[in-house]
Amino acid sequence: MKEVTKNEFEQEIYKTLVRLKENSEWRERYAGYAKEISRNKPLIEIVRHTFREWSPLKFYLTVTEIKKAKHSVIFNLRYLGQSVANLAGNIDKGLELSTKGYEKTNMDHFDCDICLSAANWRGEDAKKFRRFFKNRKSPRSADAKRGNEEHRLESLLLTEFSKTKNKALRYIKPVTICGVRFSMPTPIRASNHEDPEYSGIPSGHIDILARTGTGGKATHLCIMELKDENTKGEPPKDAMKQALAYTTFVRELLRSNSGMAWWKLFGFRGEVPEPLELYATCVMPSNDNNDYSFGNMELNIERDIIKLHYIYFTDEDGKIKIKPGDATIGVVE
C-alpha cells in the first residue's frame, strides 16, 4: 500500500480553510446556533427527564429542532440509525408520538404498518410501536437502500461508546445535548474529498463527535468520519481527508467569537486550550485494506494541532470488536 504523504492532508486543510474564509457568513450563523441551544437547554433537560429510552430505539436532537424548542421539544426516534418517528415533548401537554413522514420507509424497510398521530407516549398505541421494534429480528428488509448500513453502524458505535463498562474502547464518550444524541452540522460538504464544498445552510453532519481521554487536559475533542466499507476504491486515506475537512471547520469554530460557547456545549470546562489539540479519526471496517501509515501524524493550523487517528473494527452480530493495534485512540479492552 502506498504510504500517504503529509502534504496530501495539509492540502485538505488548506482547501477547507479557503472555503470557510470565502464564505464567512457561517460565523454569525453558528454563533446564533450556540446562543439558541444554550438558551433552550433547560427546557430540553426538563422534558428529557419525563421519559426513558426504550432500546433498540434511540433519540436524537438536531440543531433545527433545538432552535424551535421554546415551548416544546421534538426528539427524533431512530431504529438502526434510521428515523422512524418523532416524539414531541411539552411540559403541559405531555409526550406525543407521531410517524408522519416515515410511514412509507417504515413499511418498506421494516415491514412496520403502525401509523401514529399525536399518540400518547405512555398509551397502548405507542407501546405497540415500541414493542414492534424491540421484538423485530432481521436488521432491515432486503430491498432497503444499502446506504442505510452506514447509519446502522453509526448507531451501533454510538451505543458502544456510550457504555460505562465492558466497552470495546475505553475513554471515549459521545458528545450529547442533555444526554441525547446530537447531530453536529457543518457548512462544509466533504464527500468529494478532493474538493471540499461550502454548502451554506447545513446539509450534513459530523458522523460521530466525541470526547476521548482520561479527564481534564488529557481529554480531547474527536471528529470521526465513518465508512461502512474499506476498499481499495475508497481507502482509509480518503475517509481521513473527509475527517480532516470537518476537523478544520471545528477548529475554526472554536477559534471564532462563539468558540467558548461551543466548547461548553461540547462538554468541556474552562477556556479553549492554548494550543488546541483536536483528533481527526477515520472509522472503518477492518480488513486487508487497513492503512496504519498516518496514525498519530500531527498537522498544524497556526498554533493548533490536529492529530490523525484510526479505528478499524469488526461487527459480529451487532457487537463491535476492535483488535489491539487497530485503534490509536482509547484503550482496547
C-alpha positions in Angstrom: 0.0 0.0 0.0 1.4 3.4 -1.0 2.1 5.5 2.1 0.1 8.7 2.4 2.2 11.8 2.4 1.7 14.6 5.0 1.3 17.1 2.1 -1.9 15.4 0.9 -3.5 16.0 4.3 -2.2 19.5 4.6 -3.8 20.3 1.2 -7.1 19.2 2.6 -6.8 21.6 5.5 -5.8 24.4 3.2 -8.7 23.9 0.8 -11.2 23.8 3.6 -9.8 27.0 5.2 -10.1 28.7 1.8 -13.8 27.7 1.6 -14.5 28.9 5.1 -12.8 32.3 4.6 -14.5 32.8 1.2 -17.9 32.3 2.9 -17.6 33.9 6.4 -21.4 34.1 6.9 -21.2 30.8 8.9 -19.5 32.6 11.8 -22.6 34.7 12.7 -24.9 31.8 12.0 -23.2 29.3 14.2 -22.9 32.0 17.0 -26.7 32.2 16.7 -27.0 28.4 16.9 -24.8 28.3 20.1 -26.9 31.0 21.7 -30.2 29.3 20.9 -29.0 25.9 22.0 -27.7 27.3 25.3 -31.0 29.2 25.9 -33.2 26.2 25.2 -31.2 23.6 27.1 -33.2 24.0 30.4 -36.5 23.1 28.7 -34.9 20.2 26.8 -33.4 18.9 30.1 -36.8 19.1 31.9 -38.7 17.3 29.1 -36.0 14.7 28.7 -36.4 13.6 32.3 -40.1 12.8 31.7 -39.4 9.7 29.7 -37.0 6.8 29.3 -35.3 5.5 26.2 -36.5 2.1 25.0 -33.8 0.1 23.3 -33.3 -0.6 20.4 -35.0 2.8 19.6 -32.7 5.8 20.2 -33.4 9.5 20.5 -31.6 12.2 18.5 -31.7 16.0 18.5 -30.9 18.3 15.6 -30.0 22.0 15.6 -33.2 22.7 13.7 -35.4 21.2 16.4 -33.3 22.6 19.3 -33.8 26.1 17.8 -37.6 25.6 17.9 -37.6 24.4 21.5 -39.3 27.4 23.0 -42.4 25.6 24.5 -42.0 22.0 23.3 -39.2 19.8 22.1 -39.1 17.4 19.1 -36.9 14.3 19.6 -36.2 12.2 16.5 -36.7 8.5 17.2 -34.4 6.1 15.2 -34.1 2.4 14.7 -30.7 1.1 13.4 -29.8 4.7 12.8 -32.9 5.4 10.6 -35.7 7.8 11.6 -39.0 6.0 12.3 -40.9 8.6 14.4 -40.9 11.9 16.2 -41.6 12.4 19.9 -43.0 15.9 20.8 -42.5 16.8 24.5 -44.4 19.6 26.2 -44.4 20.3 29.9 -48.1 20.9 29.9 -49.4 18.6 27.2 -47.1 15.6 27.8 -45.5 13.4 25.2 -46.9 12.7 21.8 -45.5 10.2 19.3 -46.0 10.6 15.5 -44.9 8.6 12.5 -45.9 11.2 10.0 -43.4 11.4 7.1 -41.9 8.0 8.0 -44.8 5.5 7.3 -43.6 4.5 3.8 -40.0 3.8 4.8 -41.1 2.1 8.0 -43.1 -0.3 5.9 -40.6 -0.7 3.1 -37.6 -1.2 5.3 -39.0 -2.7 8.5 -42.5 -4.1 7.5 -44.0 -1.8 10.1 -47.5 -0.7 9.3 -48.2 1.1 12.6 -49.2 4.7 11.9 -49.4 7.1 14.8 -50.6 10.7 15.0 -50.0 12.5 18.4 -50.3 9.2 20.2 -49.7 9.3 24.0 -46.2 8.1 24.6 -47.5 6.0 27.6 -50.6 4.8 25.7 -51.3 1.4 24.2 -50.6 2.5 20.6 -47.1 3.9 21.4 -46.4 0.7 23.5 -47.3 -1.4 20.5 -45.0 0.6 18.3 -42.1 0.3 20.7 -42.8 -3.4 21.2 -42.7 -4.0 17.4 -39.1 -2.8 17.1 -38.0 -4.4 20.3 -39.2 -7.8 19.0 -38.1 -7.4 15.4 -35.3 -9.8 14.4 -34.0 -9.1 10.9 -31.9 -5.9 10.5 -33.7 -4.4 7.5 -35.8 -5.6 4.6 -33.8 -6.9 1.6 -34.9 -4.2 -0.8 -33.9 -1.3 1.6 -31.2 1.1 0.3 -27.7 0.0 1.0 -26.7 3.5 2.2 -28.6 2.9 5.5 -25.8 0.4 6.5 -23.7 3.4 7.5 -26.5 4.8 9.7 -26.7 1.3 11.4 -23.0 1.3 12.1 -23.1 4.9 13.4 -25.8 4.0 15.8 -24.0 0.8 16.9 -20.8 2.7 17.5 -22.6 5.4 19.5 -24.1 2.8 21.7 -20.7 1.2 22.2 -19.0 4.4 23.0 -21.8 5.3 25.4 -21.3 2.3 27.6 -19.9 2.7 31.1 -18.3 -0.7 31.3 -17.4 -3.7 29.0 -16.5 -1.3 26.2 -14.6 -2.2 23.0 -12.7 1.1 23.6 -12.3 2.8 26.9 -12.1 6.6 27.4 -14.4 7.5 24.6 -17.8 9.3 25.2 -20.1 10.8 22.5 -20.9 14.5 22.7 -24.6 14.9 23.6 -27.1 17.6 24.4 -28.8 16.9 27.7 -27.8 13.2 27.3 -29.4 13.0 23.9 -27.5 12.1 20.7 -26.8 15.2 18.8 -26.2 15.7 15.0 -23.5 18.4 14.7 -23.9 20.2 11.4 -21.2 21.6 9.3 -21.2 24.2 6.4 -18.6 22.1 4.6 -19.6 19.1 2.4 -16.6 16.9 2.2 -18.0 13.8 0.4 -15.7 14.8 -2.5 -12.5 14.7 -0.5 -10.5 16.2 -3.4 -12.5 19.4 -3.3 -14.5 20.2 -0.1 -17.5 22.3 -0.9 -19.1 25.1 1.1 -22.8 24.1 1.4 -24.2 27.2 3.2 -27.2 26.1 5.3 -26.1 22.9 7.0 -26.8 19.9 4.8 -24.7 17.3 6.5 -23.3 16.5 9.9 -20.2 15.0 11.6 -20.7 11.3 11.8 -19.5 10.9 15.4 -18.4 13.7 17.6 -16.8 12.5 20.9 -14.6 13.3 23.8 -11.7 10.9 24.3 -9.2 10.8 27.2 -8.9 10.3 30.9 -10.2 13.7 32.1 -9.1 17.3 32.3 -6.4 18.4 30.0 -5.9 14.8 28.9 -9.3 14.8 27.2 -9.6 15.9 23.5 -12.4 16.5 21.1 -12.5 13.8 18.4 -14.2 14.2 15.0 -14.9 10.8 13.4 -15.7 10.0 9.8 -17.4 6.6 9.5 -17.5 4.4 6.4 -19.4 1.2 6.1 -16.8 -0.2 3.6 -13.0 -0.3 3.5 -12.0 -0.9 -0.1 -9.1 0.0 -2.5 -11.5 2.3 -4.4 -12.4 4.1 -1.2 -9.4 3.7 1.1 -8.8 4.9 4.6 -6.9 8.0 3.4 -10.0 9.3 1.7 -12.1 8.9 4.8 -9.3 10.7 6.7 -9.4 13.6 4.3 -13.1 14.0 5.0 -12.5 13.8 8.7 -9.8 16.5 8.3 -12.2 18.8 6.5 -14.7 18.6 9.3 -12.0 18.9 12.0 -10.7 22.0 10.3 -14.2 23.5 10.5 -14.4 22.6 14.2 -11.0 24.3 14.8 -12.2 27.5 13.1 -15.5 27.3 15.0 -13.7 27.0 18.4 -11.4 30.0 17.4 -14.4 32.1 16.4 -16.3 34.6 18.7 -18.7 31.8 19.7 -15.8 29.3 20.4 -16.2 29.3 24.2 -20.0 28.7 23.9 -19.4 25.7 21.6 -16.6 24.4 23.8 -19.0 24.3 26.7 -21.8 22.7 24.6 -19.3 20.0 23.6 -19.0 19.1 27.3 -15.7 20.9 28.3 -15.0 23.3 31.2 -12.7 26.2 31.3 -11.1 28.1 28.4 -10.5 26.7 25.0 -6.9 25.3 25.3 -3.8 27.0 24.0 -2.7 25.3 21.9 -5.9 23.4 21.0 -5.4 19.7 20.1 -8.1 18.0 18.0 -8.3 14.4 16.9 -9.4 13.6 13.3 -10.3 9.9 13.1 -11.4 7.6 10.3 -13.6 4.7 11.5 -13.9 1.8 9.1 -14.4 -2.0 9.0 -11.2 -3.9 9.5 -9.7 -5.9 6.6 -6.6 -6.2 4.4 -7.0 -2.6 3.3 -6.3 -1.1 6.7 -3.9 1.8 6.5 -1.7 2.4 9.6 0.7 4.8 8.0 -0.9 8.0 9.2 -1.6 7.0 12.8 -0.6 9.8 15.2 0.6 12.1 12.4 0.4 15.7 13.5 -0.7 18.7 11.4 -0.9 22.3 12.3 -3.2 25.2 11.8 -1.2 28.1 13.2 -0.6 27.3 16.8 -3.2 24.5 17.0 -2.6 20.8 16.4 -4.7 18.2 14.5 -3.6 14.6 15.3 -4.7 11.8 13.0 -6.1 8.6 14.3 -7.9 5.5 13.1 -10.3 2.9 14.4 -10.7 -0.4 12.4 -13.5 -2.6 13.8 -15.5 -5.7 13.1 -19.2 -6.0 13.6 -20.0 -9.5 14.9 -23.8 -10.0 15.2 -24.3 -6.4 16.2 -21.3 -6.3 18.6 -18.3 -4.1 17.9 -14.9 -5.8 18.2 -11.5 -4.0 17.9 -8.2 -5.8 17.9 -5.1 -4.4 19.7 -3.3 -2.2 17.2 -6.4 -1.3 15.2 -7.1 1.8 17.2 -4.9 4.8 18.0 -7.4 6.4 20.5 -8.9 5.0 23.6 -7.8 1.7 25.1 -8.8 -1.7 23.6 -10.5 -3.8 26.2 
